[in-house]
Amino acid sequence: MDELYALIEANRGHLAKWLPWAADQTRAGTLRFVRATRAQIEKNNGFHAVILDRERLVGVVGFHGVDWQHRSTSLGYWLAEEAQGRGTMSEAARAMVNHALGVWRLNRVEIRASVENERSRSLIERLGFRFEGMARQAFRLADGYHDDAVYSMLAAEWPAARAQR
């Protein structure tokens, strides 16, 4: 927990550009997040994982929850600024989508990114996700409301999932 909080603290300015929780994240808030992720696993409602680079924590990737009735989930992620540009997040996100569509046999994974977050949107598009539209003023940062670009991947479109069905 301390290592995760230290990484957030070191990257607060970078993360706060895109993630509403980052600007005010505290040590106690990080502990609540860790506890919530453990409860998420116990409830069979997805999971979060840390991203390691040479055994050093560099980010987090996880499912916001699983809608088992409709066989869908949404994926979120963040990466330390100095760890970007090496394919780390592409690999982590790909593994998570493989798990959701292949292992869990879900039908849909959604990813949202700020319309202004070109790096994240580029990653999502490289993974082959389809742009569905824009959620207007979907989240609030210190400078006001921002729009989200909404993307999805269906099991029938994801090669690894098609191979397992």
Summary of the structure (lengths in Angstrom):
residues: 165
radius of gyration: 15.6
end to end distance: 37.9
largest distance: 45.5
contacts: 466
relative contact order: 0.13
helix: 41%
strand: 34%
